[in-house]
């Protein structure tokens, strides 16, 4: 079984893995990183790589899955700015503990 739930070819699964890699760089476990990706897109089917979502890179999607600017309007934090104002950035909660998005064992 793949760590990812979505229906996708190997290229797209690699793209999702790259998103999880960026999420891990924020200091979370691989299990949580994969769960965040699965929670966002696990029930979707993707075209072969490069699917339309590849118009943005893994870093963009990872920031959107992990941080919010507090506006609750889906705005991705402006991480790309030279001197981003991180004072409003908040970490979004991970998927619920009983969510099927958790496909890897959680670390204690």
Biopython code that builds the backbone (N, CA, C, O; Angstrom):
import numpy as np
from Bio.PDB.StructureBuilder import StructureBuilder

atoms = [
    (1, "UNK", "N", (0.845, -1.189, 0.000)),
    (1, "UNK", "CA", (0.000, 0.000, 0.000)),
    (1, "UNK", "C", (0.884, 1.243, 0.000)),
    (1, "UNK", "O", (1.877, 1.313, 0.724)),
    (2, "UNK", "N", (0.516, 2.204, -0.806)),
    (2, "UNK", "CA", (1.221, 3.480, -0.859)),
    (2, "UNK", "C", (0.907, 4.297, 0.391)),
    (2, "UNK", "O", (-0.144, 4.120, 1.007)),
    (3, "UNK", "N", (1.807, 5.177, 0.756)),
    (3, "UNK", "CA", (1.526, 6.066, 1.886)),
    (3, "UNK", "C", (0.445, 7.082, 1.533)),
    (3, "UNK", "O", (-0.167, 7.675, 2.422)),
    (4, "UNK", "N", (0.209, 7.282, 0.234)),
    (4, "UNK", "CA", (-0.792, 8.249, -0.206)),
    (4, "UNK", "C", (-2.070, 7.550, -0.656)),
    (4, "UNK", "O", (-2.027, 6.456, -1.219)),
    (5, "UNK", "N", (-3.198, 8.188, -0.403)),
    (5, "UNK", "CA", (-4.512, 7.605, -0.691)),
    (5, "UNK", "C", (-5.044, 7.944, -2.079)),
    (5, "UNK", "O", (-5.879, 7.213, -2.611)),
    (6, "UNK", "N", (-4.582, 9.023, -2.664)),
    (6, "UNK", "CA", (-5.154, 9.486, -3.921)),
    (6, "UNK", "C", (-4.795, 8.572, -5.088)),
    (6, "UNK", "O", (-3.777, 7.882, -5.083)),
    (7, "UNK", "N", (-5.664, 8.597, -6.076)),
    (7, "UNK", "CA", (-5.427, 7.831, -7.295)),
    (7, "UNK", "C", (-4.552, 8.687, -8.198)),
    (7, "UNK", "O", (-4.984, 9.725, -8.699)),
    (8, "UNK", "N", (-3.306, 8.235, -8.403)),
    (8, "UNK", "CA", (-2.352, 9.037, -9.169)),
    (8, "UNK", "C", (-1.247, 8.135, -9.711)),
    (8, "UNK", "O", (-0.982, 7.060, -9.174)),
    (9, "UNK", "N", (-0.608, 8.597, -10.787)),
    (9, "UNK", "CA", (0.504, 7.832, -11.345)),
    (9, "UNK", "C", (1.768, 8.058, -10.508)),
    (9, "UNK", "O", (1.770, 8.864, -9.578)),
    (10, "UNK", "N", (2.828, 7.343, -10.846)),
    (10, "UNK", "CA", (4.074, 7.421, -10.068)),
    (10, "UNK", "C", (4.635, 8.841, -10.037)),
    (10, "UNK", "O", (5.176, 9.276, -9.020)),
    (11, "UNK", "N", (4.505, 9.560, -11.149)),
    (11, "UNK", "CA", (5.001, 10.936, -11.188)),
    (11, "UNK", "C", (4.280, 11.829, -10.201)),
    (11, "UNK", "O", (4.910, 12.624, -9.504)),
    (12, "UNK", "N", (2.966, 11.704, -10.135)),
    (12, "UNK", "CA", (2.199, 12.521, -9.189)),
    (12, "UNK", "C", (2.449, 12.073, -7.757)),
    (12, "UNK", "O", (2.516, 12.906, -6.853)),
    (13, "UNK", "N", (2.588, 10.776, -7.538)),
    (13, "UNK", "CA", (2.914, 10.311, -6.188)),
    (13, "UNK", "C", (4.262, 10.877, -5.749)),
    (13, "UNK", "O", (4.453, 11.192, -4.575)),
    (14, "UNK", "N", (5.191, 11.004, -6.689)),
    (14, "UNK", "CA", (6.469, 11.643, -6.387)),
    (14, "UNK", "C", (6.296, 13.109, -6.036)),
    (14, "UNK", "O", (6.988, 13.628, -5.160)),
    (15, "UNK", "N", (5.374, 13.781, -6.719)),
    (15, "UNK", "CA", (5.084, 15.185, -6.421)),
    (15, "UNK", "C", (4.498, 15.315, -5.016)),
    (15, "UNK", "O", (4.883, 16.209, -4.262)),
    (16, "UNK", "N", (3.570, 14.426, -4.665)),
    (16, "UNK", "CA", (2.998, 14.456, -3.315)),
    (16, "UNK", "C", (4.069, 14.146, -2.268)),
    (16, "UNK", "O", (4.051, 14.708, -1.174)),
    (17, "UNK", "N", (4.985, 13.265, -2.600)),
    (17, "UNK", "CA", (6.085, 12.962, -1.690)),
    (17, "UNK", "C", (6.970, 14.191, -1.485)),
    (17, "UNK", "O", (7.451, 14.438, -0.379)),
    (18, "UNK", "N", (7.182, 14.954, -2.551)),
    (18, "UNK", "CA", (7.972, 16.187, -2.437)),
    (18, "UNK", "C", (7.268, 17.197, -1.530)),
    (18, "UNK", "O", (7.924, 17.904, -0.765)),
    (19, "UNK", "N", (5.941, 17.268, -1.611)),
    (19, "UNK", "CA", (5.181, 18.152, -0.713)),
    (19, "UNK", "C", (5.382, 17.696, 0.729)),
    (19, "UNK", "O", (5.620, 18.514, 1.617)),
    (20, "UNK", "N", (5.285, 16.393, 0.955)),
    (20, "UNK", "CA", (5.490, 15.858, 2.305)),
    (20, "UNK", "C", (6.911, 16.138, 2.793)),
    (20, "UNK", "O", (7.116, 16.401, 3.978)),
    (21, "UNK", "N", (7.889, 16.083, 1.894)),
    (21, "UNK", "CA", (9.271, 16.395, 2.274)),
    (21, "UNK", "C", (9.384, 17.830, 2.780)),
    (21, "UNK", "O", (10.035, 18.087, 3.793)),
    (22, "UNK", "N", (8.747, 18.765, 2.071)),
    (22, "UNK", "CA", (8.776, 20.166, 2.512)),
    (22, "UNK", "C", (8.078, 20.293, 3.862)),
    (22, "UNK", "O", (8.570, 20.985, 4.754)),
    (23, "UNK", "N", (6.943, 19.636, 4.014)),
    (23, "UNK", "CA", (6.246, 19.671, 5.302)),
    (23, "UNK", "C", (7.148, 19.159, 6.425)),
    (23, "UNK", "O", (7.170, 19.738, 7.511)),
    (24, "UNK", "N", (7.878, 18.099, 6.176)),
    (24, "UNK", "CA", (8.802, 17.583, 7.188)),
    (24, "UNK", "C", (9.862, 18.615, 7.553)),
    (24, "UNK", "O", (10.314, 18.665, 8.697)),
    (25, "UNK", "N", (10.256, 19.428, 6.594)),
    (25, "UNK", "CA", (11.277, 20.446, 6.883)),
    (25, "UNK", "C", (10.767, 21.488, 7.877)),
    (25, "UNK", "O", (11.557, 22.251, 8.432)),
    (26, "UNK", "N", (9.451, 21.526, 8.106)),
    (26, "UNK", "CA", (8.873, 22.438, 9.101)),
    (26, "UNK", "C", (8.980, 21.855, 10.512)),
    (26, "UNK", "O", (8.630, 22.519, 11.489)),
    (27, "UNK", "N", (9.461, 20.620, 10.618)),
    (27, "UNK", "CA", (9.673, 20.015, 11.926)),
    (27, "UNK", "C", (8.637, 18.998, 12.353)),
    (27, "UNK", "O", (8.582, 18.623, 13.524)),
    (28, "UNK", "N", (7.807, 18.541, 11.411)),
    (28, "UNK", "CA", (6.812, 17.527, 11.755)),
    (28, "UNK", "C", (7.280, 16.168, 11.249)),
    (28, "UNK", "O", (8.196, 16.082, 10.432)),
    (29, "UNK", "N", (6.648, 15.116, 11.737)),
    (29, "UNK", "CA", (7.011, 13.756, 11.335)),
    (29, "UNK", "C", (6.544, 13.466, 9.910)),
    (29, "UNK", "O", (5.683, 14.158, 9.366)),
    (30, "UNK", "N", (7.134, 12.425, 9.322)),
    (30, "UNK", "CA", (6.686, 11.978, 8.001)),
    (30, "UNK", "C", (5.221, 11.558, 8.069)),
    (30, "UNK", "O", (4.456, 11.832, 7.145)),
    (31, "UNK", "N", (4.829, 10.900, 9.147)),
    (31, "UNK", "CA", (3.441, 10.451, 9.290)),
    (31, "UNK", "C", (2.479, 11.632, 9.243)),
    (31, "UNK", "O", (1.456, 11.570, 8.561)),
    (32, "UNK", "N", (2.794, 12.703, 9.958)),
    (32, "UNK", "CA", (1.910, 13.872, 9.934)),
    (32, "UNK", "C", (1.941, 14.559, 8.580)),
    (32, "UNK", "O", (0.906, 15.013, 8.091)),
    (33, "UNK", "N", (3.116, 14.639, 7.968)),
    (33, "UNK", "CA", (3.225, 15.271, 6.654)),
    (33, "UNK", "C", (2.357, 14.543, 5.631)),
    (33, "UNK", "O", (1.616, 15.174, 4.877)),
    (34, "UNK", "N", (2.451, 13.220, 5.608)),
    (34, "UNK", "CA", (1.651, 12.416, 4.681)),
    (34, "UNK", "C", (0.168, 12.549, 5.016)),
    (34, "UNK", "O", (-0.663, 12.646, 4.113)),
    (35, "UNK", "N", (-0.167, 12.554, 6.289)),
    (35, "UNK", "CA", (-1.571, 12.698, 6.694)),
    (35, "UNK", "C", (-2.142, 14.026, 6.216)),
    (35, "UNK", "O", (-3.295, 14.078, 5.787)),
    (36, "UNK", "N", (-1.363, 15.094, 6.279)),
    (36, "UNK", "CA", (-1.842, 16.400, 5.804)),
    (36, "UNK", "C", (-2.111, 16.361, 4.297)),
    (36, "UNK", "O", (-3.112, 16.903, 3.828)),
    (37, "UNK", "N", (-1.216, 15.722, 3.544)),
    (37, "UNK", "CA", (-1.413, 15.593, 2.094)),
    (37, "UNK", "C", (-2.649, 14.740, 1.818)),
    (37, "UNK", "O", (-3.491, 15.118, 1.003)),
    (38, "UNK", "N", (-2.765, 13.601, 2.484)),
    (38, "UNK", "CA", (-3.928, 12.726, 2.291)),
    (38, "UNK", "C", (-5.228, 13.412, 2.682)),
    (38, "UNK", "O", (-6.244, 13.259, 2.003)),
    (39, "UNK", "N", (-5.197, 14.158, 3.763)),
    (39, "UNK", "CA", (-6.400, 14.854, 4.229)),
    (39, "UNK", "C", (-6.880, 15.866, 3.179)),
    (39, "UNK", "O", (-8.082, 16.045, 2.981)),
    (40, "UNK", "N", (-5.939, 16.513, 2.521)),
    (40, "UNK", "CA", (-6.283, 17.520, 1.516)),
    (40, "UNK", "C", (-6.779, 16.900, 0.213)),
    (40, "UNK", "O", (-7.738, 17.399, -0.376)),
    (41, "UNK", "N", (-6.151, 15.833, -0.241)),
    (41, "UNK", "CA", (-6.421, 15.334, -1.589)),
    (41, "UNK", "C", (-6.664, 13.836, -1.685)),
    (41, "UNK", "O", (-6.760, 13.311, -2.795)),
    (42, "UNK", "N", (-6.766, 13.131, -0.573)),
    (42, "UNK", "CA", (-6.839, 11.675, -0.587)),
    (42, "UNK", "C", (-7.985, 11.069, -1.353)),
    (42, "UNK", "O", (-7.880, 9.936, -1.823)),
    (43, "UNK", "N", (-9.073, 11.791, -1.490)),
    (43, "UNK", "CA", (-10.243, 11.231, -2.180)),
    (43, "UNK", "C", (-10.317, 11.651, -3.645)),
    (43, "UNK", "O", (-11.342, 11.443, -4.296)),
    (44, "UNK", "N", (-9.254, 12.234, -4.166)),
    (44, "UNK", "CA", (-9.278, 12.738, -5.536)),
    (44, "UNK", "C", (-8.481, 11.851, -6.484)),
    (44, "UNK", "O", (-7.606, 11.090, -6.072)),
    (45, "UNK", "N", (-8.808, 11.973, -7.756)),
    (45, "UNK", "CA", (-8.090, 11.284, -8.822)),
    (45, "UNK", "C", (-7.321, 12.342, -9.602)),
    (45, "UNK", "O", (-7.863, 13.399, -9.926)),
    (46, "UNK", "N", (-6.070, 12.058, -9.900)),
    (46, "UNK", "CA", (-5.219, 13.025, -10.575)),
    (46, "UNK", "C", (-4.805, 12.522, -11.942)),
    (46, "UNK", "O", (-4.594, 11.327, -12.146)),
    (47, "UNK", "N", (-4.691, 13.458, -12.877)),
    (47, "UNK", "CA", (-4.172, 13.133, -14.196)),
    (47, "UNK", "C", (-2.692, 12.784, -14.063)),
    (47, "UNK", "O", (-2.064, 13.095, -13.051)),
    (48, "UNK", "N", (-2.137, 12.135, -15.091)),
    (48, "UNK", "CA", (-0.710, 11.813, -15.027)),
    (48, "UNK", "C", (0.139, 13.076, -14.847)),
    (48, "UNK", "O", (-0.249, 14.175, -15.242)),
    (49, "UNK", "N", (1.310, 12.878, -14.236)),
    (49, "UNK", "CA", (2.240, 13.983, -14.027)),
    (49, "UNK", "C", (2.631, 14.581, -15.372)),
    (49, "UNK", "O", (2.932, 13.837, -16.305)),
    (50, "UNK", "N", (2.632, 15.880, -15.494)),
    (50, "UNK", "CA", (2.293, 16.885, -14.504)),
    (50, "UNK", "C", (0.810, 17.255, -14.548)),
    (50, "UNK", "O", (0.348, 17.868, -15.510)),
    (51, "UNK", "N", (0.083, 16.886, -13.525)),
    (51, "UNK", "CA", (-1.313, 17.285, -13.368)),
    (51, "UNK", "C", (-1.369, 18.811, -13.263)),
    (51, "UNK", "O", (-0.355, 19.460, -13.007)),
    (52, "UNK", "N", (-2.547, 19.367, -13.459)),
    (52, "UNK", "CA", (-2.724, 20.819, -13.397)),
    (52, "UNK", "C", (-2.191, 21.414, -12.096)),
    (52, "UNK", "O", (-1.677, 22.532, -12.097)),
    (53, "UNK", "N", (-2.308, 20.682, -10.987)),
    (53, "UNK", "CA", (-1.851, 21.253, -9.713)),
    (53, "UNK", "C", (-0.349, 21.486, -9.692)),
    (53, "UNK", "O", (0.153, 22.190, -8.816)),
    (54, "UNK", "N", (0.372, 20.913, -10.635)),
    (54, "UNK", "CA", (1.825, 21.103, -10.692)),
    (54, "UNK", "C", (2.207, 22.491, -11.213)),
    (54, "UNK", "O", (3.391, 22.806, -11.335)),
    (55, "UNK", "N", (1.204, 23.319, -11.520)),
    (55, "UNK", "CA", (1.536, 24.693, -11.908)),
    (55, "UNK", "C", (2.117, 25.456, -10.729)),
    (55, "UNK", "O", (2.747, 26.498, -10.909)),
    (56, "UNK", "N", (1.907, 24.941, -9.521)),
    (56, "UNK", "CA", (2.560, 25.464, -8.315)),
    (56, "UNK", "C", (3.517, 24.385, -7.820)),
    (56, "UNK", "O", (3.266, 23.193, -8.002)),
    (57, "UNK", "N", (4.609, 24.806, -7.195)),
    (57, "UNK", "CA", (5.588, 23.823, -6.735)),
    (57, "UNK", "C", (5.231, 23.245, -5.370)),
    (57, "UNK", "O", (4.293, 23.691, -4.711)),
    (58, "UNK", "N", (5.998, 22.248, -4.969)),
    (58, "UNK", "CA", (5.735, 21.557, -3.704)),
    (58, "UNK", "C", (5.797, 22.509, -2.516)),
    (58, "UNK", "O", (5.025, 22.366, -1.568)),
    (59, "UNK", "N", (6.698, 23.467, -2.556)),
    (59, "UNK", "CA", (6.827, 24.423, -1.452)),
    (59, "UNK", "C", (5.539, 25.224, -1.265)),
    (59, "UNK", "O", (5.108, 25.456, -0.136)),
    (60, "UNK", "N", (4.933, 25.641, -2.362)),
    (60, "UNK", "CA", (3.672, 26.390, -2.300)),
    (60, "UNK", "C", (2.596, 25.562, -1.595)),
    (60, "UNK", "O", (1.952, 26.035, -0.658)),
    (61, "UNK", "N", (2.410, 24.327, -2.053)),
    (61, "UNK", "CA", (1.361, 23.494, -1.478)),
    (61, "UNK", "C", (1.642, 23.170, -0.016)),
    (61, "UNK", "O", (0.720, 23.156, 0.800)),
    (62, "UNK", "N", (2.893, 22.912, 0.321)),
    (62, "UNK", "CA", (3.241, 22.596, 1.710)),
    (62, "UNK", "C", (2.932, 23.768, 2.636)),
    (62, "UNK", "O", (2.373, 23.575, 3.715)),
    (63, "UNK", "N", (3.289, 24.972, 2.223)),
    (63, "UNK", "CA", (2.976, 26.138, 3.057)),
    (63, "UNK", "C", (1.468, 26.282, 3.238)),
    (63, "UNK", "O", (1.000, 26.620, 4.326)),
    (64, "UNK", "N", (0.715, 26.028, 2.183)),
    (64, "UNK", "CA", (-0.739, 26.132, 2.275)),
    (64, "UNK", "C", (-1.372, 25.071, 3.161)),
    (64, "UNK", "O", (-2.418, 25.305, 3.765)),
    (65, "UNK", "N", (-0.739, 23.904, 3.239)),
    (65, "UNK", "CA", (-1.266, 22.828, 4.085)),
    (65, "UNK", "C", (-0.885, 22.996, 5.552)),
    (65, "UNK", "O", (-1.553, 22.458, 6.434)),
    (66, "UNK", "N", (0.176, 23.732, 5.811)),
    (66, "UNK", "CA", (0.681, 23.835, 7.184)),
    (66, "UNK", "C", (0.352, 25.159, 7.863)),
    (66, "UNK", "O", (0.042, 25.196, 9.054)),
    (67, "UNK", "N", (0.422, 26.232, 7.106)),
    (67, "UNK", "CA", (0.216, 27.560, 7.693)),
    (67, "UNK", "C", (-1.067, 28.210, 7.197)),
    (67, "UNK", "O", (-1.550, 27.914, 6.104)),
    (68, "UNK", "N", (-1.605, 29.094, 8.012)),
    (68, "UNK", "CA", (-2.691, 29.979, 7.614)),
    (68, "UNK", "C", (-2.292, 31.380, 8.033)),
    (68, "UNK", "O", (-1.509, 31.559, 8.966)),
    (69, "UNK", "N", (-2.824, 32.363, 7.349)),
    (69, "UNK", "CA", (-2.545, 33.745, 7.763)),
    (69, "UNK", "C", (-3.627, 34.253, 8.702)),
    (69, "UNK", "O", (-3.646, 35.427, 9.070)),
    (70, "UNK", "N", (-4.527, 33.355, 9.084)),
    (70, "UNK", "CA", (-5.587, 33.720, 10.012)),
    (70, "UNK", "C", (-6.830, 34.276, 9.355)),
    (70, "UNK", "O", (-7.806, 34.567, 10.046)),
    (71, "UNK", "N", (-6.824, 34.433, 8.040)),
    (71, "UNK", "CA", (-7.971, 35.034, 7.352)),
    (71, "UNK", "C", (-9.086, 34.030, 7.084)),
    (71, "UNK", "O", (-10.228, 34.424, 6.850)),
    (72, "UNK", "N", (-8.768, 32.741, 7.115)),
    (72, "UNK", "CA", (-9.744, 31.680, 6.821)),
    (72, "UNK", "C", (-10.357, 31.792, 5.434)),
    (72, "UNK", "O", (-11.460, 31.299, 5.196)),
    (73, "UNK", "N", (-9.639, 32.443, 4.514)),
    (73, "UNK", "CA", (-10.164, 32.559, 3.154)),
    (73, "UNK", "C", (-9.362, 31.729, 2.156)),
    (73, "UNK", "O", (-9.529, 31.870, 0.945)),
    (74, "UNK", "N", (-8.500, 30.872, 2.667)),
    (74, "UNK", "CA", (-7.709, 30.017, 1.793)),
    (74, "UNK", "C", (-6.445, 30.662, 1.261)),
    (74, "UNK", "O", (-5.742, 30.065, 0.446)),
    (75, "UNK", "N", (-6.145, 31.868, 1.707)),
    (75, "UNK", "CA", (-4.950, 32.562, 1.253)),
    (75, "UNK", "C", (-3.706, 31.838, 1.752)),
    (75, "UNK", "O", (-3.593, 31.513, 2.934)),
    (76, "UNK", "N", (-2.780, 31.592, 0.840)),
    (76, "UNK", "CA", (-1.506, 30.991, 1.224)),
    (76, "UNK", "C", (-0.609, 32.096, 1.756)),
    (76, "UNK", "O", (-0.544, 33.184, 1.183)),
    (77, "UNK", "N", (0.083, 31.812, 2.855)),
    (77, "UNK", "CA", (0.986, 32.810, 3.421)),
    (77, "UNK", "C", (2.035, 33.190, 2.382)),
    (77, "UNK", "O", (2.458, 32.352, 1.584)),
    (78, "UNK", "N", (2.448, 34.434, 2.393)),
    (78, "UNK", "CA", (3.378, 34.960, 1.384)),
    (78, "UNK", "C", (4.819, 34.604, 1.753)),
    (78, "UNK", "O", (5.639, 35.484, 2.018)),
    (79, "UNK", "N", (5.112, 33.317, 1.765)),
    (79, "UNK", "CA", (6.439, 32.839, 2.151)),
    (79, "UNK", "C", (7.512, 33.259, 1.157)),
    (79, "UNK", "O", (8.690, 33.298, 1.513)),
    (80, "UNK", "N", (7.142, 33.571, -0.066)),
    (80, "UNK", "CA", (8.084, 33.883, -1.134)),
    (80, "UNK", "C", (8.635, 35.309, -1.046)),
    (80, "UNK", "O", (9.611, 35.638, -1.720)),
    (81, "UNK", "N", (8.018, 36.150, -0.224)),
    (81, "UNK", "CA", (8.515, 37.517, -0.088)),
    (81, "UNK", "C", (9.893, 37.503, 0.568)),
    (81, "UNK", "O", (10.201, 36.620, 1.369)),
    (82, "UNK", "N", (10.714, 38.486, 0.222)),
    (82, "UNK", "CA", (12.072, 38.536, 0.765)),
    (82, "UNK", "C", (12.073, 38.622, 2.292)),
    (82, "UNK", "O", (12.872, 37.965, 2.961)),
    (83, "UNK", "N", (11.179, 39.430, 2.827)),
    (83, "UNK", "CA", (11.055, 39.588, 4.276)),
    (83, "UNK", "C", (9.593, 39.399, 4.675)),
    (83, "UNK", "O", (8.912, 40.370, 5.007)),
    (84, "UNK", "N", (9.104, 38.157, 4.647)),
    (84, "UNK", "CA", (7.683, 37.936, 4.948)),
    (84, "UNK", "C", (7.352, 38.274, 6.400)),
    (84, "UNK", "O", (8.147, 38.034, 7.309)),
    (85, "UNK", "N", (6.173, 38.832, 6.594)),
    (85, "UNK", "CA", (5.689, 39.136, 7.941)),
    (85, "UNK", "C", (5.050, 37.870, 8.497)),
    (85, "UNK", "O", (3.909, 37.543, 8.170)),
    (86, "UNK", "N", (5.784, 37.175, 9.326)),
    (86, "UNK", "CA", (5.298, 35.905, 9.877)),
    (86, "UNK", "C", (4.469, 36.097, 11.145)),
    (86, "UNK", "O", (4.043, 35.121, 11.762)),
    (87, "UNK", "N", (4.241, 37.340, 11.531)),
    (87, "UNK", "CA", (3.541, 37.595, 12.794)),
    (87, "UNK", "C", (2.098, 37.095, 12.786)),
    (87, "UNK", "O", (1.532, 36.828, 13.846)),
    (88, "UNK", "N", (1.501, 36.969, 11.610)),
    (88, "UNK", "CA", (0.112, 36.500, 11.532)),
    (88, "UNK", "C", (0.010, 35.020, 11.151)),
    (88, "UNK", "O", (-1.088, 34.463, 11.127)),
    (89, "UNK", "N", (1.135, 34.387, 10.857)),
    (89, "UNK", "CA", (1.114, 32.984, 10.450)),
    (89, "UNK", "C", (0.734, 32.101, 11.629)),
    (89, "UNK", "O", (1.249, 32.265, 12.735)),
    (90, "UNK", "N", (-0.152, 31.184, 11.385)),
    (90, "UNK", "CA", (-0.564, 30.214, 12.393)),
    (90, "UNK", "C", (-0.458, 28.816, 11.791)),
    (90, "UNK", "O", (-0.680, 28.621, 10.596)),
    (91, "UNK", "N", (-0.121, 27.860, 12.627)),
    (91, "UNK", "CA", (-0.045, 26.470, 12.175)),
    (91, "UNK", "C", (-1.438, 25.865, 12.229)),
    (91, "UNK", "O", (-2.121, 25.938, 13.251)),
    (92, "UNK", "N", (-1.848, 25.270, 11.125)),
    (92, "UNK", "CA", (-3.152, 24.613, 11.094)),
    (92, "UNK", "C", (-3.052, 23.279, 11.832)),
    (92, "UNK", "O", (-1.991, 22.654, 11.838)),
    (93, "UNK", "N", (-4.136, 22.844, 12.445)),
    (93, "UNK", "CA", (-4.079, 21.560, 13.159)),
    (93, "UNK", "C", (-3.938, 20.394, 12.176)),
    (93, "UNK", "O", (-4.394, 20.479, 11.036)),
    (94, "UNK", "N", (-3.313, 19.319, 12.620)),
    (94, "UNK", "CA", (-3.226, 18.134, 11.765)),
    (94, "UNK", "C", (-4.597, 17.479, 11.635)),
    (94, "UNK", "O", (-5.526, 17.848, 12.354)),
    (95, "UNK", "N", (-4.736, 16.518, 10.731)),
    (95, "UNK", "CA", (-6.009, 15.798, 10.621)),
    (95, "UNK", "C", (-6.361, 15.128, 11.950)),
    (95, "UNK", "O", (-5.475, 14.821, 12.748)),
    (96, "UNK", "N", (-7.654, 14.903, 12.186)),
    (96, "UNK", "CA", (-8.066, 14.222, 13.423)),
    (96, "UNK", "C", (-7.370, 12.867, 13.569)),
    (96, "UNK", "O", (-7.052, 12.212, 12.577)),
    (97, "UNK", "N", (-7.143, 12.468, 14.789)),
    (97, "UNK", "CA", (-6.423, 11.219, 15.077)),
    (97, "UNK", "C", (-7.084, 9.993, 14.458)),
    (97, "UNK", "O", (-6.400, 9.029, 14.116)),
    (98, "UNK", "N", (-8.405, 10.019, 14.312)),
    (98, "UNK", "CA", (-9.116, 8.858, 13.761)),
    (98, "UNK", "C", (-9.334, 8.953, 12.249)),
    (98, "UNK", "O", (-10.066, 8.147, 11.675)),
    (99, "UNK", "N", (-8.705, 9.927, 11.611)),
    (99, "UNK", "CA", (-8.859, 10.117, 10.171)),
    (99, "UNK", "C", (-8.126, 9.025, 9.394)),
    (99, "UNK", "O", (-7.039, 8.607, 9.791)),
    (100, "UNK", "N", (-8.719, 8.559, 8.283)),
    (100, "UNK", "CA", (-8.026, 7.585, 7.436)),
    (100, "UNK", "C", (-6.811, 8.186, 6.728)),
    (100, "UNK", "O", (-6.045, 7.464, 6.090)),
    (101, "UNK", "N", (-6.631, 9.505, 6.838)),
    (101, "UNK", "CA", (-5.475, 10.161, 6.231)),
    (101, "UNK", "C", (-4.161, 9.689, 6.847)),
    (101, "UNK", "O", (-3.107, 9.783, 6.218)),
    (102, "UNK", "N", (-4.227, 9.181, 8.078)),
    (102, "UNK", "CA", (-3.030, 8.686, 8.768)),
    (102, "UNK", "C", (-2.727, 7.273, 8.270)),
    (102, "UNK", "O", (-3.288, 6.302, 8.776)),
    (103, "UNK", "N", (-1.851, 7.159, 7.290)),
    (103, "UNK", "CA", (-1.508, 5.855, 6.718)),
    (103, "UNK", "C", (-0.177, 5.326, 7.234)),
    (103, "UNK", "O", (0.161, 4.166, 6.995)),
    (104, "UNK", "N", (0.572, 6.152, 7.929)),
    (104, "UNK", "CA", (1.850, 5.741, 8.510)),
    (104, "UNK", "C", (1.730, 5.760, 10.031)),
    (104, "UNK", "O", (0.955, 6.543, 10.580)),
    (105, "UNK", "N", (2.482, 4.915, 10.708)),
    (105, "UNK", "CA", (2.430, 4.920, 12.178)),
    (105, "UNK", "C", (2.894, 6.266, 12.734)),
    (105, "UNK", "O", (3.891, 6.836, 12.290)),
    (106, "UNK", "N", (2.152, 6.744, 13.699)),
    (106, "UNK", "CA", (2.526, 7.999, 14.357)),
    (106, "UNK", "C", (3.593, 7.740, 15.395)),
    (106, "UNK", "O", (3.605, 6.709, 16.067)),
    (107, "UNK", "N", (4.494, 8.708, 15.507)),
    (107, "UNK", "CA", (5.540, 8.604, 16.526)),
    (107, "UNK", "C", (4.966, 9.044, 17.859)),
    (107, "UNK", "O", (4.145, 9.959, 17.916)),
    (108, "UNK", "N", (5.389, 8.403, 18.915)),
    (108, "UNK", "CA", (4.895, 8.745, 20.252)),
    (108, "UNK", "C", (5.591, 9.974, 20.782)),
    (108, "UNK", "O", (5.305, 10.414, 21.895)),
]
sb = StructureBuilder()
sb.init_structure("model")
sb.init_model(0)
sb.init_chain("A")
sb.init_seg("    ")
for serial, (resi, resn, name, xyz) in enumerate(atoms, 1):
    if name == "N":
        sb.init_residue(resn, " ", resi, " ")
    sb.init_atom(name, np.array(xyz, "f"), 0.0, 1.0, " ", f" {name:<3s}", serial, name[0])
structure = sb.get_structure()
